[in-house]
């Protein structure tokens, strides 16, 4: 059950704010520790530096040397006075809390509290009197301080320690500096938190807008569903963004568009967009026709077109996708209709042949009834004469002139079927007297489909033509064999085809005139794609050429206007269409 959009936004905002708070807390803690450490080190360095400066002062060294030499019970008053002047002046200039000078016994020669002069220092002077500097945090008569103790060397030999200098800075001063650093750092942290909150809110809004309010769980589920659907579909799928860029595709789309074999990868071959496929590393190139379909697709409904890719005829369907009224791009599905269209055409041919066979069966039944009636009445002589006449004229009357020149059953069947439907449309179908097809058809599906399409197109052209208004027209078929090759020429009495359309007429979906407004006699005179074409309804010629070329053959326009019949003349060559029975007979004779 999808969570409400507001809950998702709130969860995203809380998560981002929590992350910002944690990061700020860590950063603030680290910087606070570093700031306090830095302030302490600066204070210690300041105290030590001041103590060293005071310890090397010539007057201080001389006074400490003198006091250490006298070891008087009370320091010399004049000496103390001169030292106090030096320490008080230093304290005023540097901002230290105190500076104490002692002799080699630790007896104070100076002190902010004059009553402490002449007494031993409250903290141990042993480190300094031993010639070692040290910095420590100690509590003495002046409170808790940061103290730097430096030895004073004799002014006579510079080797003998004659006293110490102790310089201190109150811990309260150190704490004040630390608090100032913490206040500054806290202010920065609060501002950063506020900025992080604003940024988190803006990011949440953008995320909600970009994902259309879909939560992470829904996104993960959608990704899984998308993978399952794209891999499970038999159709090719192409996804486009709002900018028309290709965003995803499945393996079937790559196969249909030739990406798997690297076809049409050369620059400038009409490929408008490319992207990596959903379930592969190969890029897929999208033809301009598909990108144009996506741009022209309506906001509601679907846009369907047939497009030609290599040897395939694809049915492309473009649909725009919206979510909550917001356009999120579009999807184009691709379906290979080459085989389906071929099977449909073959079915049309079989249906036409079945219709012709039913007509012949009816005629044959009538003849048998006639013979039966003559026998029943005892008119055996008349029955004999009737049967003899039938044997002389052929078993069944066919509307195709000179059909006896064709011996192959498949060729006869398709010609008789087309002749029957042509006769019903008022068109005469004839086999030319010079036709000679020796052998048996090896691939009846391809032969009947291509030849049937050419005859259907010729009958349409003859019906739609203006040369024989009201009296139909004529279609002639010439069939010749050359070994295993089958040659055919189909010519009609229609209005013909202009020379500049000799190749364009084979393009899928191309049409030249409106469909004939005549009764549909089983050959699709008024059916098809709706584009209408005297020489096909936009698919027959293209399909015939592809099937012929797939077997190494050819279908082409011989003459746009035949000099004898006046209409178009189409040629067909199929290299391996026949089994050469003559060669087989010769081979069997040689074996004997």
C-alpha positions as CSV (number, residue, x, y, z in Angstrom):
1,X,0.0,0.0,0.0
2,X,1.8,3.3,-1.1
3,X,2.4,5.7,1.8
4,X,0.9,9.2,1.6
5,X,2.9,11.7,-0.3
6,X,3.0,14.1,2.7
7,X,4.3,11.4,5.0
8,X,7.1,10.6,2.5
9,X,8.1,14.3,2.3
10,X,8.1,14.6,6.1
11,X,10.2,11.4,6.4
12,X,12.7,12.7,3.8
13,X,12.9,16.1,5.6
14,X,13.4,14.6,9.0
15,X,16.0,12.2,7.7
16,X,17.9,15.1,6.1
17,X,17.7,17.2,9.2
18,X,18.8,14.4,11.5
19,X,21.8,13.9,9.2
20,X,22.6,17.6,9.3
21,X,22.3,17.7,13.1
22,X,24.6,14.6,13.5
23,X,27.2,16.0,11.2
24,X,27.1,19.5,12.8
25,X,27.4,17.9,16.3
26,X,30.4,15.9,15.2
27,X,32.0,18.9,13.5
28,X,31.2,21.3,16.4
29,X,32.7,18.9,18.9
30,X,35.9,18.4,17.0
31,X,36.3,22.1,16.4
32,X,35.5,22.9,20.0
33,X,38.2,20.5,21.2
34,X,40.6,21.9,18.7
35,X,39.7,25.5,19.6
36,X,40.2,24.9,23.4
37,X,43.4,23.1,22.7
38,X,44.6,25.9,20.5
39,X,43.8,28.6,23.1
40,X,45.6,26.6,25.8
41,X,48.6,26.2,23.7
42,X,48.7,29.9,22.8
43,X,48.4,30.8,26.5
44,X,51.1,28.4,27.5
45,X,53.4,29.7,24.8
46,X,52.7,33.3,25.8
47,X,53.6,32.6,29.4
48,X,56.8,30.7,28.5
49,X,57.9,33.3,26.0
50,X,57.4,36.1,28.6
51,X,59.3,34.1,31.3
52,X,62.3,33.5,29.0
53,X,62.4,37.2,28.0
54,X,62.5,38.2,31.7
55,X,65.1,35.5,32.6
56,X,67.7,36.8,30.2
57,X,67.2,40.4,31.2
58,X,70.7,41.6,32.4
59,X,69.3,43.5,35.4
60,X,67.3,40.4,36.4
61,X,70.3,38.2,36.2
62,X,72.5,40.6,38.1
63,X,69.9,41.0,40.9
64,X,69.3,37.2,41.2
65,X,73.1,36.7,41.2
66,X,73.5,39.2,44.0
67,X,70.6,37.9,46.1
68,X,71.9,34.3,45.8
69,X,75.3,35.4,46.8
70,X,74.1,37.3,49.9
71,X,71.4,34.8,51.1
72,X,70.2,37.6,53.4
73,X,67.2,36.8,55.6
74,X,65.4,39.7,53.9
75,X,66.1,40.8,50.3
76,X,67.8,44.0,49.7
77,X,65.2,46.7,49.6
78,X,66.8,48.6,46.7
79,X,67.2,45.4,44.7
80,X,63.5,44.5,45.3
81,X,62.4,47.9,44.3
82,X,64.3,47.7,40.9
83,X,62.9,44.2,40.2
84,X,59.3,45.2,41.0
85,X,59.6,48.1,38.6
86,X,60.6,45.6,35.9
87,X,57.9,43.0,36.6
88,X,55.1,45.6,37.1
89,X,56.0,47.2,33.8
90,X,56.1,43.8,32.1
91,X,52.7,42.9,33.5
92,X,51.2,46.1,32.3
93,X,52.6,45.8,28.8
94,X,52.0,42.1,28.1
95,X,48.8,41.5,30.0
96,X,50.2,38.6,32.1
97,X,48.7,38.0,35.6
98,X,52.0,38.0,37.5
99,X,55.8,37.6,37.3
100,X,57.7,36.3,40.3
101,X,61.6,36.4,40.5
102,X,63.4,34.2,43.1
103,X,66.9,33.5,44.2
104,X,68.5,30.1,44.1
105,X,66.6,29.1,47.3
106,X,63.2,29.9,45.9
107,X,62.9,33.1,48.0
108,X,60.7,35.7,46.3
109,X,62.3,38.9,45.2
110,X,59.1,40.2,43.5
111,X,55.4,39.4,43.9
112,X,52.1,41.3,43.2
113,X,51.3,41.0,46.8
114,X,54.2,42.8,48.5
115,X,53.7,41.0,51.8
116,X,54.8,37.7,50.0
117,X,58.2,39.1,49.1
118,X,61.0,37.5,51.1
119,X,59.1,34.2,51.5
120,X,59.5,31.0,49.6
121,X,57.3,30.4,46.7
122,X,54.2,28.2,47.2
123,X,54.8,25.9,44.3
124,X,57.9,23.8,43.8
125,X,60.9,25.7,42.1
126,X,63.0,22.5,41.8
127,X,62.5,22.0,38.1
128,X,63.6,25.6,37.2
129,X,66.5,25.6,39.8
130,X,67.7,22.4,38.3
131,X,68.0,24.2,34.9
132,X,64.8,22.9,33.2
133,X,62.0,24.9,31.9
134,X,58.5,23.8,32.5
135,X,54.9,24.8,31.9
136,X,52.1,23.7,34.2
137,X,48.6,24.4,35.5
138,X,48.9,25.0,39.2
139,X,47.1,26.6,42.1
140,X,49.1,29.0,44.3
141,X,48.7,32.0,46.4
142,X,47.2,33.9,43.4
143,X,44.8,31.1,42.5
144,X,44.7,28.7,39.6
145,X,47.0,29.8,36.8
146,X,49.0,28.6,33.8
147,X,52.6,29.0,34.9
148,X,55.8,29.0,33.0
149,X,59.0,28.6,35.1
150,X,62.4,29.4,33.6
151,X,65.8,29.2,35.3
152,X,67.9,32.4,35.7
153,X,71.7,31.9,35.1
154,X,74.4,33.8,36.8
155,X,75.6,37.1,35.2
156,X,79.2,36.0,36.0
157,X,79.6,32.6,34.3
158,X,76.2,32.1,32.5
159,X,76.2,28.5,33.8
160,X,75.2,28.6,37.4
161,X,71.4,28.7,38.1
162,X,70.9,31.6,40.5
163,X,67.1,31.7,40.6
164,X,63.9,31.3,38.6
165,X,61.3,33.4,36.8
166,X,57.7,32.3,37.2
167,X,55.2,33.9,34.9
168,X,51.5,33.1,35.3
169,X,48.2,33.8,33.5
170,X,45.0,33.3,35.4
171,X,42.9,30.3,34.3
172,X,39.9,32.6,34.2
173,X,41.5,34.4,31.3
174,X,42.0,31.1,29.6
175,X,38.5,30.1,30.2
176,X,37.2,33.4,28.9
177,X,39.1,32.9,25.6
178,X,37.8,29.4,25.3
179,X,34.2,30.6,26.0
180,X,34.6,33.2,23.3
181,X,35.8,30.6,20.8
182,X,32.9,28.3,21.8
183,X,30.4,31.1,21.4
184,X,31.7,31.9,17.9
185,X,31.7,28.2,17.0
186,X,28.2,27.8,18.4
187,X,26.9,30.7,16.4
188,X,28.4,29.2,13.2
189,X,26.8,25.8,14.1
190,X,23.4,27.4,14.6
191,X,23.6,29.2,11.3
192,X,24.8,26.0,9.5
193,X,21.8,24.1,11.1
194,X,19.4,26.8,9.9
195,X,21.0,26.7,6.4
196,X,20.9,22.9,6.4
197,X,17.2,23.0,7.4
198,X,16.4,25.3,4.5
199,X,18.4,23.3,2.0
200,X,16.8,20.1,3.3
201,X,13.4,21.5,2.8
202,X,14.2,22.7,-0.7
203,X,15.8,19.3,-1.6
204,X,12.7,17.6,-0.2
205,X,10.5,19.7,-2.5
206,X,12.7,19.0,-5.5
207,X,12.8,15.3,-4.8
208,X,9.1,15.2,-4.4
209,X,8.7,17.0,-7.7
210,X,11.2,14.9,-9.5
211,X,9.8,11.6,-8.2
212,X,6.2,12.8,-8.5
213,X,5.7,12.0,-4.8
214,X,6.7,8.3,-5.1
215,X,8.5,7.0,-2.1
216,X,11.7,4.9,-2.0
217,X,9.7,1.6,-1.5
218,X,7.5,2.4,-4.4
219,X,10.6,3.4,-6.6
220,X,12.2,0.0,-5.7
221,X,9.0,-1.9,-6.5
222,X,8.6,0.1,-9.8
223,X,12.2,-0.7,-10.8
224,X,11.6,-4.4,-10.2
225,X,8.3,-4.4,-12.1
226,X,10.0,-2.5,-14.9
227,X,12.8,-5.0,-15.2
228,X,10.2,-7.9,-15.2
229,X,8.0,-6.3,-17.8
230,X,10.7,-5.2,-20.1
231,X,12.3,-8.6,-20.1
232,X,9.0,-10.5,-20.4
233,X,7.5,-8.6,-23.3
234,X,7.7,-10.0,-26.8
235,X,7.5,-6.5,-28.2
236,X,10.3,-4.0,-28.4
237,X,10.0,-1.1,-25.9
238,X,11.6,2.3,-26.1
239,X,11.2,4.9,-23.3
240,X,11.6,8.7,-24.0
241,X,12.0,11.6,-21.6
242,X,10.1,14.9,-21.9
243,X,13.1,16.3,-24.0
244,X,12.7,13.5,-26.5
245,X,15.9,11.7,-25.4
246,X,15.9,7.9,-25.3
247,X,16.0,6.7,-21.7
248,X,15.5,3.0,-21.8
249,X,15.0,0.0,-24.2
250,X,14.8,-3.7,-24.0
251,X,16.6,-6.4,-25.9
252,X,13.7,-7.0,-28.3
253,X,13.8,-3.3,-29.3
254,X,17.6,-3.6,-30.0
255,X,17.0,-6.8,-32.0
256,X,14.2,-5.2,-34.1
257,X,16.2,-2.0,-34.8
258,X,19.4,-3.9,-35.6
259,X,21.4,-2.9,-32.6
260,X,22.5,-6.4,-31.8
261,X,24.3,-6.7,-35.1
262,X,25.5,-3.1,-35.2
263,X,23.4,-2.2,-38.2
264,X,22.9,1.5,-39.1
265,X,25.6,2.6,-36.7
266,X,27.3,4.9,-39.3
267,X,26.9,8.6,-38.6
268,X,24.4,10.4,-40.8
269,X,22.2,7.3,-41.5
270,X,19.1,8.9,-40.1
271,X,19.6,7.9,-36.5
272,X,18.4,10.6,-34.2
273,X,18.9,9.3,-30.7
274,X,20.9,6.7,-28.9
275,X,21.2,5.3,-25.3
276,X,22.3,2.3,-23.5
277,X,19.7,-0.5,-23.3
278,X,18.0,-1.5,-20.1
279,X,19.4,-5.0,-20.0
280,X,22.6,-4.8,-22.0
281,X,25.7,-2.8,-22.6
282,X,25.1,-2.2,-26.4
283,X,23.8,1.2,-27.5
284,X,20.7,1.3,-29.5
285,X,20.1,3.8,-32.4
286,X,16.6,5.1,-32.9
287,X,15.4,6.0,-36.4
288,X,14.1,9.5,-37.1
289,X,10.7,8.1,-37.9
290,X,10.3,6.9,-34.3
291,X,11.5,10.1,-32.7
292,X,9.1,12.0,-35.0
293,X,6.2,9.8,-33.9
294,X,7.0,10.5,-30.2
295,X,7.0,14.2,-30.9
296,X,3.6,13.9,-32.8
297,X,1.9,11.6,-30.3
298,X,-1.3,13.0,-28.9
299,X,-1.8,13.7,-25.2
300,X,-4.6,11.2,-25.2
301,X,-4.7,8.0,-27.1
302,X,-2.0,6.4,-29.3
303,X,-0.3,7.1,-32.6
304,X,0.3,4.0,-34.7
305,X,2.4,3.7,-37.9
306,X,4.1,1.0,-39.9
307,X,7.8,1.7,-40.4
308,X,10.4,-0.2,-42.4
309,X,13.7,-1.2,-40.7
310,X,16.0,-3.2,-42.9
311,X,14.0,-6.3,-44.0
312,X,11.4,-5.9,-41.3
313,X,8.0,-4.2,-41.3
314,X,7.3,-2.9,-37.8
315,X,4.1,-1.6,-36.2
316,X,5.1,1.3,-34.0
317,X,2.8,2.6,-31.3
318,X,3.6,5.9,-29.6
319,X,1.9,6.8,-26.3
320,X,2.5,9.7,-24.0
321,X,2.7,8.9,-20.3
322,X,1.3,11.2,-17.6
323,X,1.3,10.8,-13.8
324,X,-1.1,13.0,-11.8
325,X,-1.5,15.3,-14.8
326,X,2.3,15.8,-15.2
327,X,3.9,14.5,-18.4
328,X,6.8,12.2,-17.7
329,X,7.7,11.3,-21.3
330,X,6.5,8.6,-23.6
331,X,6.8,5.0,-24.7
332,X,7.0,3.5,-28.2
333,X,6.3,-0.2,-28.6
334,X,7.5,-2.1,-31.7
335,X,6.0,-5.2,-33.1
336,X,7.4,-7.2,-36.0
337,X,4.6,-7.6,-38.5
338,X,6.6,-9.1,-41.4
339,X,5.6,-12.7,-40.6
340,X,2.1,-11.8,-39.6
341,X,1.5,-9.8,-42.8
342,X,3.0,-12.6,-44.9
343,X,0.7,-15.2,-43.2
344,X,-2.3,-12.9,-43.7
345,X,-1.5,-12.6,-47.4
346,X,-1.1,-16.4,-47.6
347,X,-4.4,-16.9,-45.9
348,X,-6.0,-14.6,-48.4
349,X,-4.6,-16.7,-51.2
350,X,-5.8,-19.9,-49.6
351,X,-9.2,-18.4,-48.9
352,X,-9.5,-17.4,-52.6
353,X,-8.4,-20.8,-53.7
354,X,-10.9,-22.4,-51.4
355,X,-13.6,-20.2,-52.8
356,X,-12.6,-21.2,-56.3
357,X,-12.6,-24.9,-55.3
358,X,-16.1,-24.5,-53.9
359,X,-17.3,-23.0,-57.1
360,X,-15.7,-25.9,-59.1
361,X,-17.1,-28.4,-56.7
362,X,-20.6,-27.0,-57.3
363,X,-20.1,-27.2,-61.1
364,X,-18.7,-30.7,-60.8
365,X,-21.7,-31.8,-58.7
366,X,-24.1,-30.4,-61.3
367,X,-22.4,-32.4,-64.1
368,X,-22.5,-35.6,-62.0
369,X,-26.2,-35.0,-61.4
370,X,-26.7,-34.6,-65.2
371,X,-24.9,-37.9,-65.9
372,X,-26.8,-39.6,-63.1
373,X,-30.1,-38.4,-64.6
374,X,-29.3,-39.6,-68.0
375,X,-28.3,-43.1,-66.7
376,X,-31.4,-43.3,-64.6
377,X,-33.6,-42.6,-67.6
378,X,-31.8,-45.2,-69.7
379,X,-30.3,-42.6,-72.0
380,X,-26.9,-44.3,-71.9
381,X,-25.9,-43.1,-75.3
382,X,-26.6,-39.5,-74.4
383,X,-24.6,-40.0,-71.1
384,X,-21.7,-41.4,-73.1
385,X,-21.8,-38.4,-75.5
386,X,-22.0,-36.0,-72.5
387,X,-19.0,-37.5,-70.7
388,X,-17.0,-37.5,-74.0
389,X,-17.6,-33.8,-74.4
390,X,-16.5,-33.2,-70.8
391,X,-13.2,-35.1,-71.4
392,X,-12.6,-33.1,-74.5
393,X,-13.1,-29.7,-72.9
394,X,-11.5,-30.4,-69.5
395,X,-12.9,-31.5,-66.2
396,X,-14.1,-28.1,-65.0
397,X,-14.4,-24.8,-66.8
398,X,-12.0,-22.2,-65.5
399,X,-12.2,-18.5,-66.0
400,X,-8.4,-18.3,-66.7
401,X,-7.6,-18.3,-70.4
402,X,-4.9,-20.8,-71.5
403,X,-4.6,-22.3,-68.0
404,X,-3.7,-25.6,-69.6
405,X,-0.3,-24.3,-70.3
406,X,0.4,-24.5,-66.6
407,X,1.0,-28.0,-65.1
408,X,2.1,-27.3,-61.6
409,X,-0.9,-27.8,-59.2
410,X,0.1,-24.8,-57.0
411,X,0.4,-22.4,-59.9
412,X,-2.8,-23.7,-61.4
413,X,-4.6,-23.3,-58.0
414,X,-3.5,-19.7,-57.4
415,X,-4.3,-18.8,-61.0
416,X,-7.7,-20.4,-60.9
417,X,-8.5,-18.8,-57.6
418,X,-7.4,-15.4,-58.7
419,X,-9.2,-15.9,-62.1
420,X,-12.5,-16.6,-60.3
421,X,-12.3,-13.5,-58.1
422,X,-11.1,-11.4,-61.1
423,X,-14.1,-12.7,-63.2
424,X,-16.5,-11.6,-60.4
425,X,-14.9,-8.2,-60.6
426,X,-15.4,-8.1,-64.4
427,X,-11.7,-8.6,-65.2
428,X,-10.3,-11.3,-67.5
429,X,-7.3,-13.2,-66.2
430,X,-5.2,-14.9,-68.9
431,X,-2.0,-16.9,-69.2
432,X,0.1,-15.7,-72.2
433,X,0.5,-18.3,-75.0
434,X,4.3,-18.2,-74.7
435,X,4.2,-19.3,-71.0
436,X,6.2,-22.4,-70.2
437,X,6.8,-23.5,-66.6
438,X,8.5,-26.9,-66.2
439,X,8.9,-28.4,-62.8
440,X,7.2,-28.5,-59.4
441,X,7.0,-25.5,-57.1
442,X,9.3,-26.0,-54.2
443,X,8.2,-23.2,-51.9
444,X,4.4,-22.8,-52.5
445,X,3.9,-20.3,-49.7
446,X,6.4,-17.7,-51.1
447,X,5.4,-18.3,-54.7
448,X,1.7,-18.1,-54.2
449,X,2.0,-15.0,-51.9
450,X,4.2,-13.0,-54.3
451,X,2.3,-14.1,-57.5
452,X,-1.0,-13.7,-55.8
453,X,-0.2,-10.1,-54.6
454,X,1.0,-9.1,-58.1
455,X,-2.3,-10.5,-59.7
456,X,-4.4,-8.8,-57.0
457,X,-2.7,-5.5,-57.6
458,X,-3.2,-5.9,-61.3
459,X,-6.9,-6.7,-60.9
460,X,-7.3,-3.6,-58.7
461,X,-5.6,-1.5,-61.3
462,X,-7.8,-2.9,-64.0
463,X,-11.0,-2.2,-62.0
464,X,-9.8,1.3,-61.1
465,X,-8.6,2.1,-64.6
466,X,-10.4,4.4,-67.0
467,X,-9.5,2.7,-70.3
468,X,-12.4,0.2,-70.1
469,X,-15.1,1.9,-68.1
470,X,-18.1,-0.4,-67.3
471,X,-16.6,-3.4,-69.1
472,X,-13.7,-4.3,-66.7
473,X,-10.3,-5.0,-68.1
474,X,-7.7,-7.6,-68.6
475,X,-4.7,-9.0,-66.7
476,X,-2.1,-11.2,-68.4
477,X,0.4,-13.5,-66.6
478,X,3.5,-14.9,-68.2
479,X,5.2,-17.8,-66.5
480,X,8.6,-19.1,-67.6
481,X,11.0,-21.5,-65.9
482,X,14.8,-21.7,-66.3
483,X,16.0,-24.7,-64.3
484,X,15.1,-24.0,-60.7
485,X,14.3,-20.4,-61.5
486,X,10.7,-19.2,-61.9
487,X,10.1,-16.0,-63.9
488,X,6.8,-14.2,-64.0
489,X,5.4,-11.1,-65.6
490,X,2.0,-9.6,-64.6
491,X,0.6,-6.9,-66.8
492,X,-2.8,-5.1,-66.5
493,X,-5.0,-2.7,-68.5
494,X,-5.1,-0.1,-65.7
495,X,-3.8,3.5,-65.9
496,X,-0.2,2.5,-65.3
497,X,2.5,3.9,-63.0
498,X,4.6,7.0,-63.6
499,X,8.3,6.4,-64.3
500,X,9.4,8.5,-61.3
501,X,7.5,6.2,-59.0
502,X,9.2,3.0,-60.2
503,X,10.9,2.5,-56.8
504,X,8.7,4.6,-54.5
505,X,5.8,2.3,-55.2
506,X,7.5,-0.4,-53.3
507,X,7.8,1.7,-50.1
508,X,5.7,0.4,-47.3
509,X,2.6,2.6,-46.9
510,X,3.0,4.4,-50.2
511,X,-0.2,5.1,-52.3
512,X,-0.9,6.9,-55.5
513,X,-4.7,7.1,-55.8
514,X,-7.8,6.4,-53.8
515,X,-9.0,2.9,-53.4
516,X,-11.5,1.8,-56.0
517,X,-15.0,2.4,-55.0
518,X,-16.2,-1.1,-56.2
519,X,-17.5,-4.2,-54.6
520,X,-14.9,-6.2,-52.7
521,X,-14.7,-9.5,-54.6
522,X,-12.4,-11.2,-52.1
523,X,-9.2,-9.4,-53.3
524,X,-9.4,-6.4,-51.0
525,X,-10.6,-3.8,-53.5
526,X,-11.9,-1.6,-50.7
527,X,-10.0,-2.9,-47.7
528,X,-6.6,-2.6,-46.4
529,X,-4.7,0.2,-44.7
530,X,-7.2,2.8,-45.9
531,X,-4.6,4.7,-48.0
532,X,-5.7,3.0,-51.2
533,X,-3.5,2.3,-54.2
534,X,-4.3,0.9,-57.6
535,X,-1.2,-1.2,-57.3
536,X,-1.5,-2.2,-53.6
537,X,-2.9,-0.9,-50.4
538,X,0.5,0.2,-49.2
539,X,1.8,-3.1,-48.1
540,X,1.5,-5.8,-50.8
541,X,4.3,-4.7,-53.1
542,X,6.7,-3.9,-50.2
543,X,6.0,-7.3,-48.6
544,X,6.3,-9.2,-51.9
545,X,9.7,-7.5,-52.6
546,X,11.0,-8.4,-49.1
547,X,10.0,-12.0,-49.3
548,X,11.5,-12.3,-52.8
549,X,14.8,-10.7,-51.7
550,X,15.0,-12.8,-48.6
551,X,15.3,-15.8,-51.0
552,X,17.7,-14.1,-53.3
553,X,15.0,-13.2,-55.8
554,X,13.6,-9.9,-57.1
555,X,10.3,-8.1,-57.7
556,X,10.4,-4.9,-59.8
557,X,8.4,-2.6,-62.1
558,X,9.2,-3.5,-65.7
559,X,7.2,-0.8,-67.5
560,X,4.9,1.8,-66.0
561,X,2.8,1.7,-69.2
562,X,2.9,-1.5,-71.2
563,X,2.8,-0.8,-75.0
564,X,0.2,-3.6,-75.6
565,X,-2.2,-3.5,-72.6
566,X,-1.4,0.1,-71.5
567,X,-1.2,-0.6,-67.8
568,X,1.8,-1.4,-65.5
569,X,3.9,-4.5,-66.0
570,X,5.6,-6.1,-63.0
571,X,8.3,-8.8,-63.0
572,X,9.2,-11.5,-60.5
573,X,12.3,-13.8,-60.4
574,X,12.6,-16.5,-57.7
575,X,16.0,-18.4,-58.1
576,X,15.2,-21.7,-56.2
577,X,11.4,-21.8,-56.6
578,X,11.2,-25.0,-58.7
579,X,12.3,-28.6,-58.6
580,X,13.6,-29.2,-62.1
581,X,11.7,-32.5,-63.0
582,X,13.4,-32.6,-66.5
583,X,16.9,-32.8,-64.8
584,X,15.6,-35.4,-62.4
585,X,14.3,-37.5,-65.2
586,X,17.6,-37.3,-67.1
587,X,19.5,-38.2,-64.0
588,X,17.2,-41.3,-63.4
589,X,17.7,-42.3,-67.0
590,X,21.4,-42.1,-66.7
591,X,21.4,-44.2,-63.5
592,X,19.5,-46.9,-65.3
